[in-house]
Amino acid sequence: MEIDKRYKTPSIGIYNRNVFECTECGTSILNDYYKHICGIAEAPVGTVSVKECPTCFTKYNSHLSTTDYSLFLHSIKKGENLHFKPNKL
């Protein structure tokens, strides 16, 4: 999977096996997790998405699938991502 350079970030936060639940406060982002992706990084475990909790702003990461990346890009295109704005041509 080829990741656009605009979305790459240094690996931030801790690896989170729970993926959709904040490691600090327990806030669930299950229904719209792609909106909370604030970057994509290369980590020792592979390519990960870095997410930011909307409640306590803790950053954590988890594996990134091709589907996750597609949903992330779609959320940007629709203006739903909280960290990236749509590209205007």
Sine and cosine of phi, psi and omega as CSV:
sin_phi,cos_phi,sin_psi,cos_psi,sin_omega,cos_omega
0.00,0.00,0.78,-0.63,0.00,-1.00
-1.00,-0.08,0.88,-0.48,-0.03,-1.00
-1.00,-0.10,0.77,-0.64,0.05,-1.00
-0.88,0.47,0.72,-0.70,-0.03,-1.00
-0.85,0.53,-0.48,0.87,-0.02,-1.00
-0.88,0.47,-0.40,0.92,-0.10,-1.00
-0.97,-0.24,-0.05,1.00,-0.01,-1.00
-0.97,0.23,0.60,-0.80,0.00,-1.00
-0.58,-0.82,0.37,-0.93,0.13,-0.99
-0.89,0.45,0.46,-0.89,0.02,-1.00
-0.89,0.46,0.85,-0.53,-0.06,-1.00
-0.82,-0.57,0.60,-0.80,0.07,-1.00
0.99,0.15,-0.05,-1.00,-0.03,-1.00
-0.98,-0.19,0.40,-0.92,0.06,-1.00
-0.94,0.34,0.73,-0.69,-0.06,-1.00
-0.86,-0.51,0.95,-0.32,0.03,-1.00
-0.91,0.40,-0.45,0.90,-0.04,-1.00
-0.98,0.22,-0.17,0.99,0.11,-0.99
0.82,0.57,-0.84,0.55,-0.14,-0.99
-0.97,-0.23,0.13,0.99,-0.04,-1.00
-0.78,-0.62,0.77,-0.63,-0.02,-1.00
-0.88,0.48,0.69,-0.72,0.00,-1.00
-0.95,0.30,-0.36,0.93,-0.04,-1.00
-1.00,-0.08,-0.79,0.62,-0.13,-0.99
-0.93,-0.38,-0.16,0.99,0.04,-1.00
0.99,0.11,0.07,1.00,0.03,-1.00
-0.86,0.51,0.74,-0.67,0.03,-1.00
-1.00,-0.06,0.72,-0.70,0.08,-1.00
-0.88,-0.47,0.36,0.93,-0.10,-0.99
-0.79,0.61,-0.72,0.70,-0.12,-0.99
-0.95,0.30,-0.32,0.95,-0.02,-1.00
-0.50,-0.87,0.67,0.74,-0.09,-1.00
-0.84,0.54,-0.55,0.84,-0.05,-1.00
-0.90,0.43,-0.38,0.93,0.04,-1.00
-0.96,0.29,-0.36,0.93,-0.09,-1.00
-0.99,-0.17,0.05,1.00,0.05,-1.00
-0.96,0.29,0.85,-0.52,-0.04,-1.00
-0.94,-0.34,0.12,0.99,0.06,-1.00
0.21,-0.98,0.20,-0.98,0.02,-1.00
-0.78,-0.63,0.71,-0.71,-0.10,-1.00
-0.70,-0.71,0.36,-0.93,0.16,-0.99
-1.00,-0.09,0.82,-0.57,-0.01,-1.00
-0.80,-0.60,0.20,-0.98,0.03,-1.00
-0.82,0.57,-0.45,0.89,-0.01,-1.00
-1.00,0.05,-0.09,1.00,-0.02,-1.00
0.84,-0.54,-0.35,-0.94,0.02,-1.00
-0.98,0.21,0.78,-0.62,-0.05,-1.00
-0.79,-0.61,0.43,-0.90,0.16,-0.99
-0.99,-0.15,0.69,-0.72,0.05,-1.00
-0.99,-0.14,0.83,-0.56,-0.02,-1.00
-0.91,-0.42,0.47,-0.88,0.06,-1.00
-0.87,-0.49,0.79,-0.61,0.02,-1.00
-0.91,0.42,0.76,-0.65,-0.01,-1.00
-0.96,0.28,-0.22,0.98,-0.03,-1.00
-1.00,-0.07,-0.80,0.59,-0.08,-1.00
-0.92,-0.38,-0.04,1.00,0.07,-1.00
0.92,0.40,0.31,0.95,0.11,-0.99
-0.93,0.37,0.65,-0.76,0.06,-1.00
-0.98,-0.21,0.68,-0.73,0.07,-1.00
-0.56,-0.83,0.27,-0.96,-0.03,-1.00
-0.73,-0.68,0.33,-0.94,0.05,-1.00
-0.43,-0.90,0.28,-0.96,-0.04,-1.00
-0.80,0.59,0.56,-0.83,0.02,-1.00
-0.94,-0.35,0.84,-0.55,0.06,-1.00
-0.99,-0.12,0.21,-0.98,0.06,-1.00
-0.87,0.49,-0.64,0.77,0.03,-1.00
-0.90,0.44,-0.69,0.72,0.04,-1.00
-0.86,0.52,-0.68,0.73,-0.02,-1.00
-0.90,0.43,-0.66,0.75,0.03,-1.00
-0.89,0.45,-0.69,0.73,0.04,-1.00
-0.90,0.43,-0.64,0.77,0.05,-1.00
-0.87,0.50,-0.76,0.65,0.01,-1.00
-0.88,0.47,-0.63,0.77,0.02,-1.00
-0.90,0.44,-0.64,0.76,0.00,-1.00
-0.90,0.43,-0.55,0.84,0.06,-1.00
-0.94,0.35,-0.73,0.68,-0.02,-1.00
-0.84,0.53,-0.62,0.79,-0.01,-1.00
-1.00,0.09,-0.05,1.00,0.00,-1.00
0.98,0.21,0.35,0.94,-0.05,-1.00
-1.00,-0.10,-0.33,0.94,-0.02,-1.00
-0.95,0.32,0.68,-0.73,-0.07,-1.00
-0.99,0.16,-0.17,0.98,-0.12,-0.99
-0.89,-0.45,-0.32,0.95,-0.02,-1.00
-0.77,-0.64,0.63,-0.77,0.02,-1.00
-0.99,-0.16,0.43,-0.90,0.01,-1.00
-0.87,0.49,0.55,-0.84,0.07,-1.00
-0.98,0.22,0.76,-0.65,0.04,-1.00
-0.96,-0.28,0.84,-0.54,0.00,-1.00
-0.99,-0.11,0.00,0.00,0.00,0.00
